[in-house]
């Protein structure tokens, strides 16, 4: 049994991601009458007396689902081709007899040491050409033929032995794909990258045109000359970087998809893999299309004042990935994690609060990492539902209290979250934006989308997170933040939504490059220009913070005077302007320059690409381009756009 070679798989096309495949809610698929509750269970790490106690404690805590075997490969296949599955079957039997369902892992997340010893080429390679070693986890190259063969064989063996077991209600493929090895630069990945490019472009001349290789004498005469973008003297080609991100995502996703096919050939149980919020390396819109259940691992820092928003953001994103249907929280910490520099425990009641918030944002289940806190290994000090102190501890008391609270929520299972607003999210745009060389350095996370979502959340406005290819019917407000790649299909969806009465806010930089990372010519915004009636001619980055009280004057006025000219058709940074903007600037004590009217928004505020999207008119942030955006405060105030779009 072999997972198909990556070169045999079709690479991603330019079609924008669509909705997830229609699916039942997790509680319907798993046959649960109340939200799923439990955690990762690792019985191979404990003795028989502890395992007997586990069933008693699980019953006391109200556990009805555990994830089993996530990192059990070495115990299931101690030598290549020799399987020892009896112990796992016995554990599943015991759990089933106790009324506890199993989310059974394929155990392929971390290969055994024998694979590295017998097949050293299966180890991943860093951008500096260093082979990573054993002794940690996830030490595999996603293009390795050996890894693909052995992981496929293990998944098949498990499905053939336990695929019809009444205690197994779901399959758990891999674990946190890309978490530590999102990219590999080994010779096998170089060959797979060239094969992927050959399928994508057909020949080297099409690749040269797509990558703009006449710049800096980068032209290739043979695809064999193309290499992964490893260590280089200076800036890499942004188009090459974007395709590398697509390829790396494709390699990981093909592993998951191949295991899903193997499982479905042998078992009727639904399949999932655990996402990691808005993890930058994997385009989860694509991944979601292959899964029956969307699940997530989420670890907000209890000491972070913004942690509550992280809970809301992750929940709304997972619900969006599920096409509006419920999802499962696969992992959260019962208290502290161990991997931050300083690891704060959760405050009393915080774990229950966040668990209930997950359900409020559409979760059908709340699971933890892990059931019993490890006694040894790298996660010894990562909290567990059963801590080192055992029953006599606050963590255990809160474990039981959370289970009791969730059992009372059976009547709300599957209830839809009805959102008035939508935030559009595009992974490829974030890849292109984060690898662009200028005008400002941007991180890999969706900072703009998170900022808009947080403002809506703080105003009490239920918000969906949607891909660029999804219809936008029914929303009152649609935010398009930093969709860097020009997406014509998005323009069509926005036009229909505006016609139906929606208000649209487009926040820059949007529509700046094409799908090959080449600049959109004739003015930015691309396909959105006809809808918005404006054209963006340039960017201007701030060199430092400029506040409302800055003696140099209001930011918008100052920037426009510095870069624009009286005869220009548009002012740099001002992507939509109108008479109300003049009033805003005048209230700030600075006369407005001669602005060209954008004509739609009736009330505007000034923003400058901050990490927040404040409600009141103000100027001055610490980075970004000048933006003009509509106020939507959810309390009857703010913009009255009368169904017409606003743009920043």
C-alpha positions, 0 to 999 in steps of 0.5 A: 500500500503506497500513498500516491507520489506527489508528482502524480497529484494534480497541483492547485489551480487558480480557482478560489476555494469553495465551500466545504462538502456538505456534511452532518453535524459532528454530534449526528455523525458520532451519535452523541446526545451532548457535546463531545467531552474528553481528550487525547488518551495515551495508555501506552505510557501508563501501567495497568493499575493506572489504566483501570483507574482511568475508566473510573475517572473518565466516568466521573468527569463525564468523558464520552469521547477520547482521541486514541493513538495519536503518537503510538506508531512505535508501539503499533509497528515496533519493527518495519512491517511487524504490527502489534495491534492487540493492545490497542484493540483491548483498549478500544474494547474497554472504552466501549464497554464503559460507554466512551467512544473513540476517535482513533488516530492513524498514528502517522504523525511521528515515525518510529526511530527505526525509520530514520535509522533504516531510511535516513532519507525520510528525515526532513531537511532545513533550508540550510541543508541540515537533516533533522534528527530523531528524538522529537516528533514529526521528523518526516519529509512529506515527499519521502517515498518510504514515509508515504508507503509506511504511513499508508500501510499502517493506516490500512492495517488499523482500518482493517482491524478496527474499521467496523468496531462499534467503539470507533466513531471517527478517524483522526488522520495525522496530527497538526500537519506542518506544525514543526516541518511545514517545509522540507528542502531535501533532494526528494522535495526538490524533485517533487517541486519540479514535477509539481511545476511541470504539471502546473505550467507545462514547460519552462517558458510558461514558468519563466513568464509566470515568475518574471525570470527576466528580472535579475537574470533568473531565466531558466532553460530547463526545469531541472535548473529550478530548486526550492527557495532555500538559503539565498544571497538576498531577496528571493523571487516572490512568485517562486516563493508563492508557488513554493508555499502552494507546493508545500501545502499540497505535499502535506495535504496529499498525505492527509487526502491519501490516508482519508481514501485508504480509510474510506475504502475500509471503514464507514466512519467519518474522518478528521484531522486537527487544524491549528486555527489560522496556521499560516502554512496550510490553506485550510479552505482546501483541506476542509473539502476532504474532511467529514468533521472540522476540528481544531487545536486552540491554545490561547495564552491565559495571561494575554488580555486578547485571549478571549478574542482568540477563542472567538476568532478560532471558533468562527473560523472553524465554523466557516471551514465547516461551511456554517455547520458545527465543528469540534475543538480537538485540543485545548489545555486544561490549564497551562501549556509548557511551550511558552517562555512563561506558562501561565495557568488558567484562572479559576473558572477560565477553562469552563468559560472558554469551553462554553464560548467554544460551544457558543461559536458552533462547537459540538465538542470540547476535548483537551490535550491531554487526559492524564498529564505526562510523567515523562517527556517534552510535555511533562509540564503541559497540563492534563485533565488528570494532573500530577496531583490527581483528584485533589487539585483545582484542575480536576475539580474544573475538569469535572465541572466542565463535563457537568456543564457540557452535559446540560447543553444537549438541547443546543447541539447543532443549533446554527450561529446566525451571523450578520457580518462576514470577514473574507479570508484568503490564505493564498493572499496572505502567502503573497502578502507575507512574501512580497518585498515591500512596501511594508513588512507583513507577518504571516498571520491574518492581522488585518482580518483579525483586527476587523473581526475583533472590532465586530466581536467587541461590538457583539456582532456575530460574524462568519469567516468566509473564503473568496469563492463563497456566496455572500447572500444574507449578510448586512456587512461584508469586510474584505481585509487585505485580499492581496491577490486580485480575485474576480470571483469575489467581485461578482459575489460582492456585487450581488451582495451589495445589490441585495442591500449589504454594506461592503468595506474593502481594506487595503492592500487588496487586489494588488497582485495577480495569482503569480504575484505580479503587480496589477497594472492600471491601478490597484483593486483589480476586479473590484475597481468597477464595483467601487468606482475608485482606483488606487495609484500608489502605496505610502508606508509610514515610517513611525507613529503619527497621532492626532495631536502630532504637530505635523498635522492630520495623517491623511492630510499630511500624506496626501500633500506629500505625495499627491499633486493638485492635478492627480486623479486620485490621492495616494492612500485615499482610496475613497473620499467624500464630503464627510471625510472633509468634516472628519478632518476638520473636526481633527483641526486640520483643513482637508486637501483638495480630495477627489470624491469617492461618493458612497460612504456617508460617514467615515473614519480614518485608520492606518492599517493598525492591529485594531479597527477602532470605532471612532474617527482618528488618525495615527497608527504605528504602521501601514498605509492610510485607510478610510473605512466605514464605521459599523458599531452594531448599536445603531450608530456609524455608517449608513451606506444605503447598500453601497460599498465603502472602500479603504 
